[in-house]
């Protein structure tokens, strides 16, 4: 066993599988439109898909694509209400990301 010169940064390192999972989450967040969406939704608590195009200055299809990617990465939770989709931040998922980065 190799002796370290300094204290470890983490009590335990993440596994290869966890690294793959978190890389996927970070990849989903590594887009300015997606980061803005998460920020807008987090600050409001939730948001309707119909409200995002004018806020972001993007078309509805573009916003829908980015929302789908964030839902696929489990960063956002989608709820259908009538004809519109509503979104909120998946707090557990983001807490896990914060824990890995801290």
N, C-alpha and C positions, 0 to 999 in steps of 0.2 A: 504494500500500500504506500502511495506517495504521500509524504507529509507536506501539508500546505504551509506557505509562509504567512498567510493571513487568515482571519476568520472567514468561514464560508458566507457568501451573500445570502443564501437561502438555507433553511433548515433541511430541506430535501429538494433536490433538483426534479424538474418535471421529466416525465418519461418521453420516449420517442412518440408514442401515440398521442400524448397530451400536446407535444410540440406541433404535431401535424394538425391537431384540432385547433389550437390557438393560432397557428399560422393562417388557417382558413378564415378565422374570425377577423384577424388583423387585415387580411387581404380584402375582405368585404368592406372594412372601414377605410381602406387606403384609397378613397376616392373623395374629392371635395364635395360633390353633390350628396353622397351618402353621409358624410360627416355632418353636413348642414342639416340633412333630414333628421338624423339622430338628435342633434342639438335642438332643433325646432320642436320635435316631439317630446324630448325630455323636459324642455323648459315649460311646455304647455301641459304636460301630463299625458296627453293623447292628442291625436289629430286625425281628421278625415282626409282621405286621399284627394278629395275635391279641392281642398284648401292649399295644397302644396305647389301646384304649377305657378300661380301668381307670386307666391312667396319666394320661390327659387328662380323664377324667370325661365322655366323649362316647360316643354310640352307635356301633356298628360301621359303619352306613351313612354317618354323618357323617365318621368317620375315613377311610373308604374314599374318599369324595369328595375330601377334602383331600389324601390320598396321590396320587390320580389327577392332581390339579392340579399337584402338585410333580413328578410323573413327566413329565407333559406339558411342563412348563417345563424339563425335564432337570436339575432340581436334585437329584432322587433317582433312583437306578437300582433297578429292580424285578427280582427273580429269583424264579421259581416253584419251590418245594420241596415236592413232594407237593401237599397241598390248600391250603397256606398260601403267601402271598407274603411275601418278605423284602425289606427295603429297606436301602440304604446311600447315603451322600451322594456325589454326583458331584463329586469334588474339583476336577477341571479346570474345571467350570462355575463353582463358587464362587470359584476362583482368578481366573477372568476377571472376575467381578463385583468382587472386591477390587481388581484392577488398575485397573479403570475408576474406582472410588471413591477410590483412593489419590492 
